[in-house]
Amino acid sequence: MAQSFPVLLVRHAPVLLPEGVCYGRQDVALRPGWEGLASGLAVLAQGAVCRVLYSSPAMRCREMAQKLAAATGMELKIDDRLAELDFGRWEGMNWQEISRAQLDEWAADPARFAPPGGESGMALSQRARAFWQDIKDAGVPACVLSHGGPLRVLSALAEGRQPELLSPSMPQGSARLFMVAQQQGRLAEASCAAE
């Protein structure tokens, strides 16, 4: 008989930055009012009976994670694999200031391209896949608080499809609930709508 467990994927609340700024590893503050969003997520996580909360090491995720863990009693684990893509020298620049040729090169091959001094899409994908495998192997109801890049990969894996590195990601402050089915040592994912 197949058993399943919930995995709640959450993107951090909106950040206090102007539109159009490139940021990944750069620490940026959350927009005022994020605490209300965290309270709503706590209710959702409790409803999904999440026992473990995995968070990116970025302050914008850790702040929310600490509030969520305190409100729900979930065990908090910081996992470096949930960090956003490292944009290298692009960090903090406006997207319009970045060379059009480099952006075109990235769009042509997002897996292999790395911004100057940054990380390739393949590296992001590999660490997100390794994290997902560990979640599946653990089989414990979990909440995952991260960023657009890693969540793009994790959502695709949860839906049983190939990740597309430049596809739209979950909006900031949103959550998606997936039921991960466990069958005799083999796990298969099934999506459950909860956005």
Backbone as JSON Lines, residues from 0, in Angstrom:
{"i":0,"aa":"M","n":[0.85,-1.19,0.0],"ca":[0.0,0.0,0.0],"c":[0.89,1.24,0.0]}
{"i":1,"aa":"A","n":[0.6,2.17,-0.9],"ca":[1.39,3.39,-1.03],"c":[1.05,4.37,0.08]}
{"i":2,"aa":"Q","n":[2.07,4.98,0.64],"ca":[1.89,6.04,1.61],"c":[2.45,7.31,0.99]}
{"i":3,"aa":"S","n":[1.97,8.45,1.44],"ca":[2.51,9.7,0.92],"c":[2.71,10.68,2.06]}
{"i":4,"aa":"F","n":[3.54,11.66,1.8],"ca":[3.8,12.7,2.81],"c":[3.84,14.05,2.11]}
{"i":5,"aa":"P","n":[3.45,15.11,2.83],"ca":[3.4,16.43,2.22],"c":[4.76,17.13,2.21]}
{"i":6,"aa":"V","n":[5.0,17.87,1.14],"ca":[6.14,18.77,1.05],"c":[5.58,20.12,0.62]}
{"i":7,"aa":"L","n":[5.76,21.11,1.47],"ca":[5.27,22.46,1.21],"c":[6.44,23.32,0.76]}
{"i":8,"aa":"L","n":[6.41,23.78,-0.49],"ca":[7.45,24.65,-1.03],"c":[7.01,26.1,-0.87]}
{"i":9,"aa":"V","n":[7.87,26.92,-0.29],"ca":[7.54,28.31,0.01],"c":[8.64,29.23,-0.5]}
{"i":10,"aa":"R","n":[8.25,30.29,-1.19],"ca":[9.22,31.32,-1.57],"c":[9.14,32.46,-0.56]}
{"i":11,"aa":"H","n":[10.3,32.97,-0.18],"ca":[10.35,34.04,0.81],"c":[9.43,35.21,0.43]}
{"i":12,"aa":"A","n":[9.09,36.02,1.41],"ca":[8.23,37.19,1.21],"c":[8.93,38.21,0.29]}
{"i":13,"aa":"P","n":[8.17,39.15,-0.27],"ca":[8.78,40.19,-1.1],"c":[9.89,40.95,-0.37]}
{"i":14,"aa":"V","n":[10.87,41.36,-1.15],"ca":[12.04,42.03,-0.57],"c":[11.98,43.54,-0.79]}
{"i":15,"aa":"L","n":[12.77,44.24,0.01],"ca":[12.82,45.69,0.0],"c":[13.89,46.16,-0.98]}
{"i":16,"aa":"L","n":[13.62,45.95,-2.26],"ca":[14.52,46.37,-3.34],"c":[13.68,46.93,-4.47]}
{"i":17,"aa":"P","n":[14.21,47.89,-5.22],"ca":[13.46,48.37,-6.39],"c":[13.34,47.27,-7.44]}
{"i":18,"aa":"E","n":[12.32,47.35,-8.25],"ca":[12.14,46.39,-9.35],"c":[13.36,46.46,-10.27]}
{"i":19,"aa":"G","n":[13.73,45.32,-10.83],"ca":[14.78,45.31,-11.84],"c":[16.19,45.13,-11.32]}
{"i":20,"aa":"V","n":[16.36,44.91,-10.02],"ca":[17.69,44.7,-9.46],"c":[18.01,43.21,-9.43]}
{"i":21,"aa":"C","n":[19.19,42.85,-9.89],"ca":[19.65,41.46,-9.87],"c":[20.22,41.15,-8.49]}
{"i":22,"aa":"Y","n":[19.68,40.15,-7.84],"ca":[20.22,39.72,-6.56],"c":[20.0,38.23,-6.42]}
{"i":23,"aa":"G","n":[20.95,37.58,-5.82],"ca":[20.87,36.14,-5.59],"c":[21.42,35.85,-4.21]}
{"i":24,"aa":"R","n":[22.73,35.84,-4.1],"ca":[23.37,35.59,-2.8],"c":[23.41,36.84,-1.93]}
{"i":25,"aa":"Q","n":[23.21,37.99,-2.55],"ca":[23.24,39.25,-1.81],"c":[22.13,39.24,-0.76]}
{"i":26,"aa":"D","n":[22.47,39.61,0.49],"ca":[21.44,39.66,1.52],"c":[20.64,40.95,1.38]}
{"i":27,"aa":"V","n":[19.34,40.81,1.27],"ca":[18.45,41.96,1.17],"c":[17.34,41.79,2.2]}
{"i":28,"aa":"A","n":[16.82,42.92,2.67],"ca":[15.78,42.9,3.71],"c":[14.42,42.55,3.11]}
{"i":29,"aa":"L","n":[13.58,41.99,3.96],"ca":[12.2,41.73,3.57],"c":[11.39,43.02,3.68]}
{"i":30,"aa":"R","n":[10.39,43.13,2.82],"ca":[9.51,44.29,2.87],"c":[8.7,44.28,4.16]}
{"i":31,"aa":"P","n":[8.46,45.43,4.77],"ca":[7.64,45.48,5.99],"c":[6.3,44.78,5.78]}
{"i":32,"aa":"G","n":[5.85,44.08,6.83],"ca":[4.58,43.36,6.78],"c":[4.74,41.87,6.51]}
{"i":33,"aa":"W","n":[5.98,41.42,6.33],"ca":[6.2,40.01,6.02],"c":[5.76,39.09,7.16]}
{"i":34,"aa":"E","n":[5.69,39.61,8.38],"ca":[5.31,38.77,9.52],"c":[3.9,38.2,9.38]}
{"i":35,"aa":"G","n":[2.99,38.99,8.78],"ca":[1.63,38.51,8.56],"c":[1.61,37.34,7.59]}
{"i":36,"aa":"L","n":[2.44,37.42,6.57],"ca":[2.56,36.33,5.61],"c":[3.09,35.07,6.3]}
{"i":37,"aa":"A","n":[4.08,35.27,7.16],"ca":[4.65,34.13,7.89],"c":[3.61,33.47,8.79]}
{"i":38,"aa":"S","n":[2.74,34.28,9.38],"ca":[1.67,33.71,10.23],"c":[0.71,32.86,9.42]}
{"i":39,"aa":"G","n":[0.35,33.33,8.22],"ca":[-0.51,32.54,7.34],"c":[0.16,31.25,6.9]}
{"i":40,"aa":"L","n":[1.47,31.32,6.61],"ca":[2.21,30.12,6.22],"c":[2.28,29.12,7.37]}
{"i":41,"aa":"A","n":[2.34,29.64,8.59],"ca":[2.38,28.75,9.76],"c":[1.1,27.9,9.82]}
{"i":42,"aa":"V","n":[-0.04,28.52,9.54],"ca":[-1.31,27.79,9.53],"c":[-1.29,26.73,8.44]}
{"i":43,"aa":"L","n":[-0.8,27.1,7.26],"ca":[-0.72,26.15,6.14],"c":[0.22,24.98,6.48]}
{"i":44,"aa":"A","n":[1.38,25.29,7.06],"ca":[2.35,24.24,7.41],"c":[1.78,23.3,8.49]}
{"i":45,"aa":"Q","n":[1.04,23.86,9.44],"ca":[0.43,23.02,10.47],"c":[-0.66,22.15,9.87]}
{"i":46,"aa":"G","n":[-1.43,22.69,8.94],"ca":[-2.47,21.91,8.28],"c":[-1.88,20.76,7.48]}
{"i":47,"aa":"A","n":[-0.68,20.98,6.94],"ca":[0.0,19.93,6.17],"c":[0.82,19.01,7.07]}
{"i":48,"aa":"V","n":[0.74,19.2,8.36],"ca":[1.5,18.44,9.37],"c":[3.01,18.37,9.09]}
{"i":49,"aa":"C","n":[3.57,19.47,8.63],"ca":[5.02,19.51,8.39],"c":[5.77,19.42,9.71]}
{"i":50,"aa":"R","n":[6.79,18.58,9.73],"ca":[7.57,18.38,10.96],"c":[8.95,19.02,10.89]}
{"i":51,"aa":"V","n":[9.47,19.18,9.68],"ca":[10.8,19.76,9.5],"c":[10.69,20.96,8.57]}
{"i":52,"aa":"L","n":[11.43,22.02,8.89],"ca":[11.47,23.22,8.06],"c":[12.9,23.4,7.57]}
{"i":53,"aa":"Y","n":[13.08,23.29,6.26],"ca":[14.39,23.5,5.64],"c":[14.42,24.92,5.09]}
{"i":54,"aa":"S","n":[15.5,25.64,5.35],"ca":[15.6,27.01,4.89],"c":[16.93,27.28,4.2]}
{"i":55,"aa":"S","n":[16.88,28.17,3.23],"ca":[18.09,28.73,2.64],"c":[18.83,29.49,3.73]}
{"i":56,"aa":"P","n":[20.15,29.62,3.61],"ca":[20.91,30.38,4.6],"c":[20.74,31.89,4.48]}
{"i":57,"aa":"A","n":[20.14,32.39,3.39],"ca":[19.97,33.84,3.21],"c":[19.1,34.41,4.33]}
{"i":58,"aa":"M","n":[19.46,35.59,4.8],"ca":[18.73,36.22,5.91],"c":[17.24,36.38,5.59]}
{"i":59,"aa":"R","n":[16.88,36.68,4.32],"ca":[15.48,36.87,3.98],"c":[14.67,35.59,4.16]}
{"i":60,"aa":"C","n":[15.32,34.44,4.08],"ca":[14.65,33.16,4.34],"c":[14.75,32.78,5.82]}
{"i":61,"aa":"R","n":[15.93,32.97,6.39],"ca":[16.13,32.58,7.8],"c":[15.22,33.34,8.74]}
{"i":62,"aa":"E","n":[15.0,34.63,8.47],"ca":[14.11,35.43,9.32],"c":[12.72,34.83,9.33]}
{"i":63,"aa":"M","n":[12.2,34.53,8.15],"ca":[10.87,33.92,8.04],"c":[10.87,32.54,8.68]}
{"i":64,"aa":"A","n":[11.93,31.76,8.43],"ca":[12.0,30.39,8.94],"c":[12.0,30.37,10.47]}
{"i":65,"aa":"Q","n":[12.73,31.3,11.07],"ca":[12.76,31.33,12.54],"c":[11.38,31.63,13.11]}
{"i":66,"aa":"K","n":[10.66,32.55,12.47],"ca":[9.3,32.86,12.93],"c":[8.37,31.67,12.71]}
{"i":67,"aa":"L","n":[8.48,31.02,11.56],"ca":[7.66,29.84,11.26],"c":[7.94,28.7,12.24]}
{"i":68,"aa":"A","n":[9.21,28.44,12.49],"ca":[9.58,27.36,13.41],"c":[9.06,27.63,14.81]}
{"i":69,"aa":"A","n":[9.18,28.88,15.26],"ca":[8.7,29.24,16.59],"c":[7.18,29.08,16.7]}
{"i":70,"aa":"A","n":[6.46,29.42,15.62],"ca":[5.0,29.35,15.63],"c":[4.46,27.93,15.51]}
{"i":71,"aa":"T","n":[5.24,27.04,14.87],"ca":[4.72,25.7,14.56],"c":[5.39,24.57,15.34]}
{"i":72,"aa":"G","n":[6.57,24.83,15.87],"ca":[7.31,23.77,16.54],"c":[8.09,22.88,15.57]}
{"i":73,"aa":"M","n":[8.12,23.26,14.28],"ca":[8.9,22.48,13.32],"c":[10.38,22.59,13.66]}
{"i":74,"aa":"E","n":[11.11,21.51,13.41],"ca":[12.56,21.53,13.56],"c":[13.14,22.32,12.4]}
{"i":75,"aa":"L","n":[13.98,23.31,12.68],"ca":[14.56,24.17,11.64],"c":[15.94,23.67,11.25]}
{"i":76,"aa":"K","n":[16.13,23.47,9.94],"ca":[17.42,23.06,9.39],"c":[17.81,24.01,8.27]}
{"i":77,"aa":"I","n":[18.97,24.65,8.4],"ca":[19.48,25.52,7.35],"c":[20.26,24.64,6.38]}
{"i":78,"aa":"D","n":[19.95,24.77,5.09],"ca":[20.61,23.94,4.08],"c":[21.16,24.83,2.97]}
{"i":79,"aa":"D","n":[22.48,24.82,2.8],"ca":[23.14,25.66,1.8],"c":[22.69,25.36,0.38]}
{"i":80,"aa":"R","n":[22.19,24.15,0.14],"ca":[21.76,23.78,-1.21],"c":[20.52,24.55,-1.65]}
{"i":81,"aa":"L","n":[19.85,25.21,-0.69],"ca":[18.64,25.98,-0.99],"c":[18.94,27.45,-1.29]}
{"i":82,"aa":"A","n":[20.23,27.82,-1.31],"ca":[20.61,29.2,-1.62],"c":[20.23,29.55,-3.06]}
{"i":83,"aa":"E","n":[20.01,30.83,-3.3],"ca":[19.7,31.29,-4.65],"c":[20.94,31.2,-5.52]}
{"i":84,"aa":"L","n":[20.75,31.27,-6.83],"ca":[21.86,31.29,-7.78],"c":[22.82,32.41,-7.42]}
{"i":85,"aa":"D","n":[24.1,32.13,-7.51],"ca":[25.13,33.15,-7.29],"c":[25.33,33.89,-8.61]}
{"i":86,"aa":"F","n":[24.91,35.16,-8.65],"ca":[25.02,35.96,-9.87],"c":[26.38,36.66,-10.0]}
{"i":87,"aa":"G","n":[27.31,36.37,-9.1],"ca":[28.65,36.91,-9.22],"c":[28.67,38.43,-9.29]}
{"i":88,"aa":"R","n":[29.35,38.96,-10.31],"ca":[29.49,40.42,-10.45],"c":[28.19,41.11,-10.87]}
{"i":89,"aa":"W","n":[27.19,40.35,-11.23],"ca":[25.89,40.95,-11.55],"c":[25.12,41.34,-10.29]}
{"i":90,"aa":"E","n":[25.49,40.79,-9.14],"ca":[24.76,41.04,-7.9],"c":[24.64,42.55,-7.64]}
{"i":91,"aa":"G","n":[23.42,43.0,-7.4],"ca":[23.17,44.4,-7.07],"c":[23.04,45.32,-8.27]}
{"i":92,"aa":"M","n":[23.31,44.82,-9.47],"ca":[23.17,45.63,-10.68],"c":[21.72,45.63,-11.15]}
{"i":93,"aa":"N","n":[21.36,46.67,-11.88],"ca":[20.06,46.67,-12.52],"c":[20.18,45.78,-13.76]}
{"i":94,"aa":"W","n":[19.15,44.98,-14.04],"ca":[19.22,44.07,-15.19],"c":[19.54,44.83,-16.48]}
{"i":95,"aa":"Q","n":[19.08,46.07,-16.59],"ca":[19.31,46.85,-17.81],"c":[20.78,47.28,-17.95]}
{"i":96,"aa":"E","n":[21.55,47.21,-16.87],"ca":[22.98,47.57,-16.91],"c":[23.86,46.39,-17.34]}
{"i":97,"aa":"I","n":[23.27,45.21,-17.39],"ca":[24.04,44.01,-17.74],"c":[24.11,43.88,-19.26]}
{"i":98,"aa":"S","n":[25.26,43.5,-19.74],"ca":[25.5,43.37,-21.18],"c":[24.44,42.51,-21.86]}
{"i":99,"aa":"R","n":[23.84,43.06,-22.92],"ca":[22.82,42.33,-23.68],"c":[23.4,41.04,-24.24]}
{"i":100,"aa":"A","n":[24.67,41.09,-24.67],"ca":[25.32,39.89,-25.23],"c":[25.41,38.79,-24.17]}
{"i":101,"aa":"Q","n":[25.74,39.16,-22.92],"ca":[25.82,38.16,-21.86],"c":[24.44,37.6,-21.53]}
{"i":102,"aa":"L","n":[23.44,38.45,-21.49],"ca":[22.08,37.97,-21.21],"c":[21.6,37.02,-22.31]}
{"i":103,"aa":"D","n":[21.94,37.34,-23.56],"ca":[21.58,36.45,-24.68],"c":[22.31,35.12,-24.57]}
{"i":104,"aa":"E","n":[23.58,35.17,-24.14],"ca":[24.36,33.94,-23.97],"c":[23.74,33.07,-22.88]}
{"i":105,"aa":"W","n":[23.29,33.69,-21.8],"ca":[22.63,32.98,-20.7],"c":[21.33,32.35,-21.2]}
{"i":106,"aa":"A","n":[20.53,33.12,-21.93],"ca":[19.25,32.61,-22.43],"c":[19.45,31.43,-23.4]}
{"i":107,"aa":"A","n":[20.54,31.47,-24.15],"ca":[20.82,30.4,-25.12],"c":[21.22,29.09,-24.45]}
{"i":108,"aa":"D","n":[21.86,29.17,-23.29],"ca":[22.33,27.96,-22.6],"c":[22.36,28.18,-21.08]}
{"i":109,"aa":"P","n":[21.18,28.25,-20.43],"ca":[21.12,28.56,-19.01],"c":[21.8,27.52,-18.11]}
{"i":110,"aa":"A","n":[21.92,26.3,-18.58],"ca":[22.58,25.27,-17.76],"c":[24.08,25.51,-17.67]}
{"i":111,"aa":"R","n":[24.71,25.83,-18.78],"ca":[26.17,25.96,-18.8],"c":[26.68,27.36,-18.52]}
{"i":112,"aa":"F","n":[25.86,28.37,-18.82],"ca":[26.31,29.75,-18.63],"c":[26.39,30.1,-17.15]}
{"i":113,"aa":"A","n":[27.43,30.82,-16.76],"ca":[27.56,31.36,-15.41],"c":[27.87,32.85,-15.54]}
{"i":114,"aa":"P","n":[27.15,33.71,-14.8],"ca":[27.51,35.12,-14.81],"c":[28.97,35.28,-14.36]}
{"i":115,"aa":"P","n":[29.65,36.35,-14.75],"ca":[31.06,36.53,-14.36],"c":[31.23,36.39,-12.84]}
{"i":116,"aa":"G","n":[32.06,35.44,-12.43],"ca":[32.29,35.21,-11.0],"c":[31.15,34.51,-10.29]}
{"i":117,"aa":"G","n":[30.17,34.02,-11.05],"ca":[28.98,33.42,-10.45],"c":[28.87,31.92,-10.69]}
{"i":118,"aa":"E","n":[27.65,31.44,-10.63],"ca":[27.36,30.0,-10.66],"c":[26.53,29.66,-11.9]}
{"i":119,"aa":"S","n":[26.76,28.5,-12.46],"ca":[25.97,28.06,-13.62],"c":[24.62,27.5,-13.17]}
{"i":120,"aa":"G","n":[23.7,27.48,-14.11],"ca":[22.4,26.88,-13.85],"c":[22.52,25.4,-13.54]}
{"i":121,"aa":"M","n":[23.5,24.74,-14.17],"ca":[23.71,23.31,-13.91],"c":[24.1,23.08,-12.44]}
{"i":122,"aa":"A","n":[24.94,23.94,-11.89],"ca":[25.35,23.81,-10.49],"c":[24.15,23.99,-9.57]}
{"i":123,"aa":"L","n":[23.31,24.98,-9.87],"ca":[22.09,25.2,-9.09],"c":[21.19,23.97,-9.17]}
{"i":124,"aa":"S","n":[20.99,23.47,-10.36],"ca":[20.13,22.31,-10.58],"c":[20.65,21.08,-9.84]}
{"i":125,"aa":"Q","n":[21.95,20.86,-9.89],"ca":[22.54,19.68,-9.22],"c":[22.33,19.73,-7.71]}
{"i":126,"aa":"R","n":[22.54,20.89,-7.11],"ca":[22.36,20.95,-5.65],"c":[20.89,20.86,-5.26]}
{"i":127,"aa":"A","n":[19.98,21.43,-6.09],"ca":[18.55,21.31,-5.8],"c":[18.08,19.86,-5.96]}
{"i":128,"aa":"R","n":[18.59,19.17,-6.97],"ca":[18.24,17.75,-7.17],"c":[18.73,16.89,-6.0]}
{"i":129,"aa":"A","n":[19.94,17.16,-5.53],"ca":[20.48,16.4,-4.4],"c":[19.63,16.64,-3.15]}
{"i":130,"aa":"F","n":[19.21,17.88,-2.94],"ca":[18.34,18.2,-1.81],"c":[17.01,17.45,-1.94]}
{"i":131,"aa":"W","n":[16.41,17.47,-3.12],"ca":[15.12,16.79,-3.34],"c":[15.23,15.29,-3.08]}
{"i":132,"aa":"Q","n":[16.33,14.71,-3.51],"ca":[16.53,13.27,-3.27],"c":[16.58,12.98,-1.77]}
{"i":133,"aa":"D","n":[17.25,13.84,-1.02],"ca":[17.31,13.66,0.44],"c":[15.94,13.8,1.08]}
{"i":134,"aa":"I","n":[15.13,14.75,0.59],"ca":[13.76,14.93,1.1],"c":[12.95,13.65,0.85]}
{"i":135,"aa":"K","n":[13.05,13.14,-0.37],"ca":[12.3,11.93,-0.72],"c":[12.76,10.74,0.13]}
{"i":136,"aa":"D","n":[14.06,10.62,0.3],"ca":[14.59,9.5,1.09],"c":[14.16,9.58,2.55]}
{"i":137,"aa":"A","n":[14.08,10.79,3.09],"ca":[13.69,10.97,4.5],"c":[12.22,10.61,4.7]}
{"i":138,"aa":"G","n":[11.36,10.95,3.75],"ca":[9.95,10.61,3.86],"c":[9.22,11.3,4.99]}
{"i":139,"aa":"V","n":[9.71,12.48,5.41],"ca":[9.13,13.2,6.55],"c":[8.4,14.44,6.03]}
{"i":140,"aa":"P","n":[7.17,14.69,6.49],"ca":[6.46,15.91,6.08],"c":[7.34,17.14,6.3]}
{"i":141,"aa":"A","n":[7.54,17.93,5.24],"ca":[8.51,19.01,5.32],"c":[8.0,20.29,4.66]}
{"i":142,"aa":"C","n":[8.53,21.39,5.16],"ca":[8.32,22.71,4.58],"c":[9.7,23.17,4.1]}
{"i":143,"aa":"V","n":[9.77,23.72,2.89],"ca":[11.03,24.15,2.29],"c":[10.9,25.63,1.93]}
{"i":144,"aa":"L","n":[11.72,26.47,2.57],"ca":[11.68,27.92,2.36],"c":[12.92,28.34,1.58]}
{"i":145,"aa":"S","n":[12.71,28.83,0.37],"ca":[13.85,29.1,-0.49],"c":[13.56,30.26,-1.45]}
{"i":146,"aa":"H","n":[14.19,30.22,-2.62],"ca":[14.2,31.3,-3.61],"c":[13.66,30.81,-4.95]}
{"i":147,"aa":"G","n":[13.5,31.76,-5.87],"ca":[12.97,31.45,-7.19],"c":[13.72,30.36,-7.92]}
{"i":148,"aa":"G","n":[15.06,30.44,-7.96],"ca":[15.85,29.47,-8.71],"c":[15.71,28.05,-8.2]}
{"i":149,"aa":"P","n":[16.06,27.8,-6.92],"ca":[15.92,26.43,-6.41],"c":[14.48,25.92,-6.45]}
{"i":150,"aa":"L","n":[13.51,26.81,-6.17],"ca":[12.11,26.38,-6.16],"c":[11.61,26.05,-7.56]}
{"i":151,"aa":"R","n":[12.17,26.69,-8.57],"ca":[11.83,26.35,-9.96],"c":[12.19,24.89,-10.23]}
{"i":152,"aa":"V","n":[13.36,24.5,-9.78],"ca":[13.83,23.12,-9.97],"c":[13.01,22.16,-9.11]}
{"i":153,"aa":"L","n":[12.83,22.5,-7.83],"ca":[12.11,21.61,-6.91],"c":[10.65,21.41,-7.33]}
{"i":154,"aa":"S","n":[10.0,22.48,-7.79],"ca":[8.6,22.36,-8.24],"c":[8.49,21.41,-9.43]}
{"i":155,"aa":"A","n":[9.42,21.56,-10.37],"ca":[9.4,20.67,-11.55],"c":[9.61,19.22,-11.13]}
{"i":156,"aa":"L","n":[10.55,18.99,-10.25],"ca":[10.8,17.61,-9.79],"c":[9.58,17.06,-9.06]}
{"i":157,"aa":"A","n":[8.92,17.89,-8.26],"ca":[7.73,17.45,-7.53],"c":[6.59,17.11,-8.48]}
{"i":158,"aa":"E","n":[6.57,17.79,-9.63],"ca":[5.53,17.54,-10.63],"c":[5.92,16.43,-11.6]}
{"i":159,"aa":"G","n":[7.13,15.88,-11.43],"ca":[7.58,14.79,-12.28],"c":[7.98,15.23,-13.68]}
{"i":160,"aa":"R","n":[8.44,16.48,-13.82],"ca":[8.85,16.96,-15.13],"c":[10.28,17.5,-15.07]}
{"i":161,"aa":"Q","n":[10.85,17.7,-16.23],"ca":[12.22,18.21,-16.34],"c":[12.23,19.71,-16.01]}
{"i":162,"aa":"P","n":[13.1,20.15,-15.1],"ca":[13.17,21.59,-14.78],"c":[13.63,22.42,-15.98]}
{"i":163,"aa":"E","n":[13.04,23.58,-16.13],"ca":[13.46,24.56,-17.12],"c":[13.98,25.76,-16.35]}
{"i":164,"aa":"L","n":[15.28,26.01,-16.47],"ca":[15.94,26.99,-15.61],"c":[15.47,28.42,-15.8]}
{"i":165,"aa":"L","n":[14.91,28.76,-16.94],"ca":[14.46,30.13,-17.17],"c":[12.94,30.27,-17.19]}
{"i":166,"aa":"S","n":[12.22,29.21,-16.78],"ca":[10.76,29.3,-16.73],"c":[10.34,30.2,-15.56]}
{"i":167,"aa":"P","n":[9.11,30.7,-15.58],"ca":[8.66,31.54,-14.45],"c":[8.72,30.76,-13.14]}
{"i":168,"aa":"S","n":[9.03,31.48,-12.09],"ca":[9.11,30.84,-10.78],"c":[7.9,31.22,-9.93]}
{"i":169,"aa":"M","n":[7.8,30.6,-8.79],"ca":[6.74,30.94,-7.84],"c":[6.88,32.41,-7.44]}
{"i":170,"aa":"P","n":[5.78,33.14,-7.31],"ca":[5.87,34.52,-6.85],"c":[6.39,34.6,-5.41]}
{"i":171,"aa":"Q","n":[7.04,35.69,-5.08],"ca":[7.51,35.88,-3.71],"c":[6.32,35.84,-2.76]}
{"i":172,"aa":"G","n":[6.49,35.11,-1.66],"ca":[5.44,35.01,-0.66],"c":[4.4,33.93,-0.94]}
{"i":173,"aa":"S","n":[4.61,33.12,-1.99],"ca":[3.64,32.08,-2.32],"c":[4.1,30.71,-1.81]}
{"i":174,"aa":"A","n":[3.16,29.78,-1.81],"ca":[3.44,28.42,-1.35],"c":[2.75,27.42,-2.27]}
{"i":175,"aa":"R","n":[3.36,26.26,-2.44],"ca":[2.76,25.16,-3.21],"c":[2.92,23.88,-2.4]}
{"i":176,"aa":"L","n":[1.84,23.13,-2.29],"ca":[1.85,21.89,-1.53],"c":[1.85,20.71,-2.48]}
{"i":177,"aa":"F","n":[2.76,19.78,-2.25],"ca":[2.85,18.56,-3.05],"c":[2.73,17.35,-2.13]}
{"i":178,"aa":"M","n":[2.06,16.32,-2.6],"ca":[2.04,15.05,-1.89],"c":[3.04,14.14,-2.58]}
{"i":179,"aa":"V","n":[3.99,13.66,-1.83],"ca":[5.04,12.79,-2.36],"c":[4.7,11.37,-1.94]}
{"i":180,"aa":"A","n":[4.43,10.52,-2.93],"ca":[4.0,9.15,-2.66],"c":[5.2,8.24,-2.49]}
{"i":181,"aa":"Q","n":[5.14,7.43,-1.45],"ca":[6.22,6.49,-1.15],"c":[5.71,5.08,-1.41]}
{"i":182,"aa":"Q","n":[6.39,4.35,-2.32],"ca":[5.93,3.02,-2.68],"c":[7.09,2.02,-2.58]}
{"i":183,"aa":"Q","n":[7.06,1.15,-1.61],"ca":[8.03,0.06,-1.46],"c":[9.46,0.47,-1.84]}
{"i":184,"aa":"G","n":[9.97,1.47,-1.13],"ca":[11.34,1.91,-1.37],"c":[11.51,2.82,-2.56]}
{"i":185,"aa":"R","n":[10.47,2.99,-3.36],"ca":[10.55,3.88,-4.53],"c":[9.54,4.99,-4.32]}
{"i":186,"aa":"L","n":[9.95,6.21,-4.58],"ca":[9.04,7.34,-4.38],"c":[8.62,7.93,-5.71]}
{"i":187,"aa":"A","n":[7.36,8.27,-5.78],"ca":[6.85,8.97,-6.98],"c":[6.11,10.21,-6.49]}
{"i":188,"aa":"E","n":[6.2,11.29,-7.23],"ca":[5.58,12.54,-6.81],"c":[4.22,12.72,-7.47]}
{"i":189,"aa":"A","n":[3.33,13.26,-6.72],"ca":[2.03,13.64,-7.27],"c":[1.73,15.05,-6.79]}
{"i":190,"aa":"S","n":[1.34,15.9,-7.7],"ca":[1.09,17.3,-7.35],"c":[-0.29,17.43,-6.7]}
{"i":191,"aa":"C","n":[-0.35,18.32,-5.75],"ca":[-1.62,18.64,-5.1],"c":[-1.72,20.16,-5.09]}
{"i":192,"aa":"A","n":[-2.79,20.71,-5.63],"ca":[-2.92,22.16,-5.75],"c":[-3.09,22.8,-4.38]}
{"i":193,"aa":"A","n":[-2.25,23.79,-4.12],"ca":[-2.36,24.61,-2.91],"c":[-1.5,25.83,-3.09]}
{"i":194,"aa":"E","n":[-1.95,26.73,-3.91],"ca":[-1.15,27.95,-4.17],"c":[-1.87,29.13,-3.61]}
